[in-house]
Amino acid sequence: MSNATRTRGSAPPALAPAAAARAARLTAEGPRSLLLAALLTVLAVCGGDAAARVFPFGPRHRAVNDLANQFVPFHAHLWDLLRGRADGGLLLDWQAGWGTSFLPDYGTYVSSPFAPLVALFPRGDIEYAVYGITVLKTAVAAAAMTYLLRRLGPGTWWWASALGASYALCGWSLAEGTYNPMWLDGLIAFPLLCLVGEWVREGRRPLLGPLVVAVCWVANFYTAYMATIGAALVLLVRLLTARAGTADAAGDAAAGPASGAG
């Protein structure tokens, strides 16, 4: 076998240990970066509410408008369903007014995988449960973005954590997600859908990818469609930049022998 054939058929020996070392480093630092991003987010959200003396850290109430009149009652009915105490069922809620359909409200507001966590709280503390779920969703969004950033390129783990927390603490999250907690599922969905796009580029995870997309859409279809559009744009940019990089590499390879011959 010629040297040229050996070079084309396998990666340079020096690159394999380097790639393996980088993969091992990412694996070791992964949980640390995700936990730091989530911790920074929780401290920022709860610290801001405590400084502003907002529920549950002060007398100023956050359950106004839609949160008080729709979302908390929806979670309360979900609590009753999960505990077997509902006056009605998934189709009808006889506790709301003279009775109203609940299935459309379930699909719109409480179909998130996080919503059943209300059953872990006492019935009288539903508002505390909704607040806890809101903070948890924001922290998970920070961890999901941190994981995506760590996977896309090099960089220190703590810097990815800071960027992931900054994403979760954006103005839209703090201004809208505090009283529309179901919208925070879209904040989680965006980095997850971008991750699915990376799997598509690499031809990996053919079963897990569609499952992740399905969960994101079931959790909250209203924000999922916007997150899907954003992830599609990110995928398009990644494909275009990868093609440009391949063309530049091919041009450099062609120029190399020509310059050597000259």
N, C-alpha and C positions, 0 to 999 in steps of 0.2 A: 504493500500500500504506500502510495506516494505521500509526501508531506502535505501537498495541496489537498489531497482527498481527505487526509486525517483532519486537516483544519476545517474543511467544510462539514465534515460529518459529526464533529463533536465540538463542544465549547472549549475554549482555552482552559487548561487545568487550573489556572490561577483564579478564574471567575467562579468556579463551582464552590470552593470554600467561602468566598466572599458572599455569594448569594445565600448560601446556607447559614452563614453567620448573621446576615441581615434578617433572614426569616426567623431565626431563633431569637434575635433581639426584639423583633416586633411581637413575637408570641409572649416573651417574658414581660415586656412593658405594656402589653395590651390592657390587661385588667387594671393596672395602675393608672393608666391614662383615662380609662372610662370612669373609674371611681372618682378621680380628681375632678373631671368635668361635671359629673353629677353632684358632687359635694359643693363645688363652687356655685352651681346653679341653685341648689337648695338654700345655701347660706344667703345668696343674694336675694332670692324671692322672700324668704322668711324674714331676713334682716330688714328689707325694705318695708314689709308690712308691719314689723315691730316698730320701726322708726316712725312710721306714719300712724301708728296706733289703730291699725285696721284689724278686723276680725281675722283670726282668733286671738290676736295679741293686744286688742284694745277695744274701746267702745264704738268705734266707727264701723258701721256695718257694710259689708260688701254685697249682701244678698238683696239687690234691688233690681227692678225691671224684670228682664227675662230670667235672670238667675233665680230670683225668689219666686216668680210666678209660674215658671215652666220647668227649668232644669232640676232644681232641688225636688219639686214634687214628682217629676219623672223618675228620679233616682229613688225616691221614697216608695213609689209603686213597684219599681224593680226589686227593692228590698223585700217588699211584701210577697212578690212572686217567688223569689229565691227561698224565702223562709216559709212558704206555704200559708201565708196569712192574707193574701190578696182578696179583695171583694171584686171578683171578676177574674180575668186571666190575661193572656198575652194579646188576645183580640180586643177585649173590652175592659175599660176601667170604670167601675161603677162608683168609685170614690171621687171622681172628678165631675163636679156639677151634677147633672142628671144622668150621667153616664156618657162616655165618649170612647171612640176607638183608640186603642193603644198601640196596635201593631205599626202604623205609620210613624208614630212618635218614637217607638222603639228603634225602628230602622234609621231614623234621622238623628236621634239624640243620645241613645244609650246602648247602641250596638257595639261600642268599643270593648275590646278585651279587658280594659281597666274598669269598666263600669260595675261588674259583679263584685268588685272589692268592697262595695258599700255594705255587703252582707256581713263583713267582719266587724262592723261598728254597731252599737246599740241603735234601736229604731229612733230614739229621740236625738241622736247625734248625726243625722243625715247631712246636715250642713258642714259639720266637721269632716265627714267622710268625703264630701265633694271637694272641700278645700285640699285634703290630703291627696286625692286623686289628681287634682290640678297641679300640685307641686310635683307629684311623681311623674306625671306626663312630661312636664318641662324638663325634669332631670333626665328622663329617658331620651328625649330629643337631643339633649346635649351629648349624651353618651353615644347615640347613633351617629351624629355628625362627627364626633371625635373618631369613631371607628372608621368612618368613610375617609376622613382626611389622612389617617394613619395608613390606610391601604393605598391611597392614590399616589403618595410620594414620600420622599425622605423628610426628615425633620425631627426635632426633639419631641419626646412624648408629652412634656408639659406644655409646649407651645400648641400642640394639637388640642390638648385639653382646654386651654384658654380660648382657642378659637371656637371649639365646640360649645363651650359655655356662653360665649358671646352670641353665637347663633341662637341658642335657646332663649337668651335674654333680650332678643330684639324687641323693638318698640311694638310691633304687631302682637307679639306674645304677651307682653305685659299689659298692653292697653286693651286687647280684645280677648285674649285667652282667659283672663281672670274672671270674666263673667260669661264667657262662652267656652266652657271647658271641653266640649266635644270638638271644637275646632283645633285643639292642640294635637289631635290625632294626625292632622295634616302636617304639623310641624315635625312629627316623628316620621311620617310617611316619606317626606322628600328625600332625606339621606338614604332611607331604605330602598326607595325606587332607583336612586342613583347607583346604589350598590348592585341592584338587579341589572342595571345597564352595563356595569363592569362585567358581570357574569356573562351577559349576552356577548360582549366583545370577545371574551376569552373562551366561549363555548362551554361554560361550566354551569353546574347547578341547574340542569334542565327541569327538575321537579320542584326544587325549593324556590326558584325564581317566581314561577306562576303562583305558588302558594303565598309568597310574601305580597305579591301584587293583590291577590284576592283579599288577604287580611286587611291591607291598607284601605281597599275600597269598601269593604264591609264595615270597618271601624267608623268611617265617616266619609260618605261618597262626595259630599259637598266640597270638602277641602282636598280629597284624594284626587279629584280631576285636575285641580290646579297644581298639586304636587307632581302629578304625572306629566303635565305639560312642561313644568320646570325641569324634571328629570330627563325628559326627551330632548330638551335643548342642551342640557349638559352632555348627554350622550352624543348628540350631533357634533358639538365642539370637540369632544374627545376623539371622535372618528376623523374629523377634519385635521386636527393637529397630529394625530398618529400618521395619517396619510402624508402630510407635509413632511414629517420627520423621516418617513421611509423614503420619500423622493429625495430629500437632501442627502441621506446616507448613500443612496444609489449613485447620486451625482458625485459624491466624494470618492466612492469606490471606483467609478469610471475615470475620474481625474487622476487617481493615484498611479495606475499603470502607465497612463499617457505621460505624466510628468517624469516617471522613472525611465521611460523609453527615450525621452528627450535628453 
